[in-house]
Amino acid sequence: MALSFSAVQDVDLRVQPVDEVLERVARSLRTRFLGDTVVRKRRSVGARTDRATWVRIERRSLAKITDQGWNGTEAAARLKGVAMPAWRQCVVWQDEDGPVMWRADETSLLPAAPLGSAVLSDPPGLPEEWWSGLNASLDALAGHETGRVATPDTETITQDLVTTSIRGVFSDGFDATVRRWAPAHADLNWANVTGPVYSLFDWEDWGNAPRGLDSASLWAASLAVPALADRVRQERRHDFDSRDGKLMTLFVCSKILGPHAHPQDPRREPAQHMADQVVEELQAG
């Protein structure tokens, strides 16, 4: 069945009709979606089923699917000590209109609601247990071993990407070589965590990444709320104090301060302030 999506154009699933896709997935998984629960994002659609599970459907071009595949949510099911929804099953198919793949993963429901958009502008009012859950999960994740490589924003993270991103925005005078790589979620922001009960979801891009990527990503998503950003740095101090953590701070700051950044982003000033400090520390050795 052709789903009428052009293989060459950018597709935004927030506005593109997705009824056929939802119907196909429901038939394949032998379930029914509850219509008032559908959540649409740019490249994914999710909905609750009549058997109290959640299904996330993603569209991705073949060019964005590496040799490791894109079964991140399924592969994450083996991770121990990490608070996440339990994976159940999936269905995958190629769009008949061109080089595009669709994947639907069914998982258990989240223990609480997502905390909001990727970047917060107001304090979330999190309990102490939430921060304990964050720390336990990130530390447990970093202790695992995997052959997967993280693909933040669907782009494989490499030493060259790190170096190019940092050098494109900040001055030279320090070594940008990453020393330690460890498993990371690679898309840790406030839209992918729940509260007041902590859980981390949307695992499609996890894999090995420079130490501190997740901590730096959550900090960058918090910069519009200074007290929240400070709390993230306090809780994940061992990441931020490491040399690789400093590099990841510059890596995430490069996205806020780089040529494609939004000039009205309220995170620009605090990001620049922290970047200046980190560059100084790295240059001092």
C-alpha positions in Angstrom: 0.0 0.0 0.0 1.5 3.3 -1.0 1.3 6.0 1.7 1.7 9.0 -0.6 4.9 10.4 1.0 7.5 11.8 -1.3 10.9 10.2 -0.8 12.8 13.4 -1.5 10.8 16.0 0.3 11.1 16.8 4.0 8.0 15.5 5.8 6.6 17.0 8.9 4.3 14.5 10.6 2.7 17.2 12.6 0.8 18.4 9.5 1.0 15.4 7.1 -2.0 13.0 7.1 -1.0 9.8 9.0 -4.3 7.9 9.2 -3.1 5.3 6.8 0.1 4.8 8.8 -1.8 4.4 12.0 -4.2 1.9 10.5 -1.4 -0.2 9.1 0.4 -0.3 12.4 -2.8 -1.2 14.3 -3.5 -4.1 12.0 0.1 -5.4 12.1 0.2 -5.2 16.0 -3.4 -6.4 16.3 -4.4 -3.5 18.4 -6.5 -0.4 18.3 -5.3 3.2 18.9 -7.3 5.5 21.2 -7.8 8.5 19.0 -7.7 11.2 21.6 -4.2 10.1 22.7 -2.4 10.6 19.4 0.8 12.8 19.8 2.4 14.1 16.6 6.0 15.3 16.3 8.0 16.3 13.2 9.3 12.8 12.4 7.3 10.6 14.7 3.7 9.8 15.8 2.7 8.1 19.1 -0.6 6.9 20.6 -2.0 4.8 23.4 -3.5 1.4 22.5 -6.6 -0.4 23.8 -4.3 -2.8 25.7 -2.7 -0.1 27.8 0.5 0.2 25.9 2.2 2.9 23.8 3.2 2.8 20.2 5.8 5.2 18.7 6.0 5.3 14.9 8.9 7.0 13.2 9.7 7.8 9.6 13.3 7.9 8.6 15.1 8.0 5.2 17.4 5.2 4.3 20.3 7.6 4.2 19.8 8.2 7.9 19.9 4.5 8.8 23.5 3.3 9.4 24.9 -0.2 9.3 23.9 -0.7 12.9 20.3 -0.3 11.9 17.8 1.7 13.8 16.4 -0.7 16.4 17.5 1.5 19.3 14.4 1.1 21.4 14.5 -2.7 20.9 18.2 -2.9 21.7 17.8 -0.8 24.8 15.6 -3.4 26.3 18.7 -5.3 27.6 19.9 -2.3 29.6 19.8 -2.9 33.4 19.4 -0.3 36.0 17.9 2.3 33.6 14.4 3.6 34.2 12.5 3.2 30.9 9.4 1.8 29.4 9.5 -2.0 28.8 9.8 -2.9 25.1 7.1 -5.3 23.7 7.3 -5.7 19.9 7.7 -3.8 16.7 6.8 -3.7 13.0 9.1 -2.2 10.2 8.5 -1.6 6.5 9.8 0.3 3.6 7.6 3.0 2.0 6.6 1.9 -1.5 7.1 5.5 -2.8 10.8 5.6 -2.2 13.9 5.1 0.1 12.1 5.7 3.4 11.6 3.3 6.3 8.9 3.2 8.9 9.2 1.7 12.3 6.7 1.2 15.1 7.7 0.1 18.6 5.2 -0.9 21.2 6.2 -0.4 24.9 4.6 -0.2 28.3 3.1 3.1 29.3 5.1 5.8 30.9 4.9 6.0 34.8 4.1 9.7 34.6 3.6 12.5 32.0 6.5 13.9 29.9 7.8 17.1 31.6 7.2 19.3 28.5 9.0 20.5 25.5 12.6 19.8 24.8 13.7 23.1 26.2 12.0 24.4 29.4 11.2 28.0 30.1 9.7 27.4 33.6 10.9 25.3 36.6 9.4 21.8 36.6 9.3 21.5 40.4 11.0 18.1 40.6 11.1 16.0 43.8 14.5 14.8 45.2 13.6 11.2 44.1 13.5 12.4 40.5 17.1 13.5 40.7 18.1 10.3 42.3 16.4 8.4 39.4 18.3 10.5 36.9 21.7 9.9 38.4 21.1 6.2 38.9 19.9 5.7 35.3 22.7 7.7 33.7 25.4 6.1 35.8 24.0 2.6 35.1 23.8 3.4 31.4 27.4 4.5 31.2 28.5 1.3 32.9 27.2 -0.9 30.0 29.0 -1.9 26.9 27.6 -1.7 23.4 28.7 -1.8 19.8 26.1 0.8 18.9 27.2 4.4 18.1 24.9 7.2 19.2 23.1 9.2 16.5 22.0 12.5 18.1 19.7 14.3 15.7 20.0 11.2 13.4 23.7 12.0 12.8 26.4 9.5 13.9 28.6 11.1 16.5 32.3 10.8 15.7 35.5 12.5 16.8 35.4 14.5 13.6 31.9 15.7 14.3 32.9 16.8 17.8 36.0 18.6 16.6 34.3 20.3 13.6 31.4 21.5 15.8 33.7 22.9 18.5 36.2 24.4 16.2 33.5 26.0 14.1 32.4 28.3 17.0 35.2 28.5 19.6 38.9 29.5 19.5 41.7 27.0 19.2 44.4 26.4 21.8 43.2 23.2 23.3 43.0 19.5 22.3 39.4 18.5 21.3 40.2 14.8 21.3 37.7 12.7 23.3 39.3 10.3 25.7 36.4 8.2 27.0 33.3 7.0 25.1 30.4 5.3 26.9 26.8 4.5 26.2 24.5 7.5 26.2 20.8 8.1 25.4 21.9 10.9 23.0 18.6 12.8 23.0 18.2 13.7 26.7 16.0 16.7 26.9 12.8 17.6 28.9 10.5 16.2 26.3 12.0 12.7 26.7 11.7 12.4 30.5 8.8 12.0 32.8 7.9 13.5 36.2 7.4 13.5 39.1 8.4 9.8 38.6 11.6 9.6 36.6 11.7 7.7 33.4 13.6 8.1 30.1 12.1 7.2 26.8 12.6 7.5 23.0 15.7 5.3 22.8 16.1 5.2 19.0 19.4 7.0 18.9 21.3 5.6 21.9 24.8 4.2 21.7 28.4 5.1 22.5 29.2 8.8 22.8 31.7 11.0 24.5 31.4 11.0 28.3 29.0 13.7 29.5 26.9 14.1 26.3 23.6 13.3 28.1 24.4 15.6 31.1 25.5 18.4 28.8 22.4 18.0 26.6 20.0 18.2 29.6 22.0 21.2 30.9 21.7 23.0 27.6 17.9 22.3 27.6 17.7 24.0 31.0 19.6 27.2 30.3 16.4 29.4 30.1 15.8 28.5 33.8 19.2 29.3 35.5 18.4 27.5 38.8 17.5 24.3 36.8 20.7 24.5 34.7 22.7 24.9 37.9 21.0 21.9 39.5 21.8 19.7 36.5 25.4 20.7 36.7 25.4 20.1 40.5 23.9 16.6 40.1 26.1 15.6 37.2 29.2 17.3 38.5 31.5 14.3 37.9 30.6 14.5 34.2 31.0 18.3 33.9 34.3 18.3 35.8 35.9 15.7 33.5 37.8 16.8 30.4 35.4 15.0 28.1 32.5 16.7 30.0 34.0 20.1 29.2 34.2 19.2 25.5 30.6 18.1 25.5 29.6 21.4 27.1 31.3 23.1 24.2 29.6 20.7 21.8 26.1 21.5 23.0 26.9 25.2 23.3 28.1 25.2 19.6 24.5 24.4 18.6 23.2 27.3 20.6 25.8 29.8 19.5 26.7 28.6 16.0 25.7 30.2 12.7 22.3 28.3 12.5 21.3 29.2 16.1 18.2 31.4 16.7 19.3 35.0 17.6 16.5 35.3 20.1 17.3 32.1 22.0 17.3 33.0 25.7 20.0 30.4 26.2 22.6 32.3 24.2 24.0 34.5 27.0 24.4 31.8 29.6 25.8 29.4 27.0 28.4 32.0 25.9 29.3 32.7 29.5 29.9 29.0 30.3 31.7 28.4 27.0 34.1 31.1 27.7 34.9 29.6 31.1 35.3 26.1 29.8 37.6 27.2 26.9 39.8 28.9 29.5 39.9 25.8 31.6 40.8 23.6 28.7 43.5 26.0 27.5 45.0 26.0 31.0 45.2 22.2 30.8 
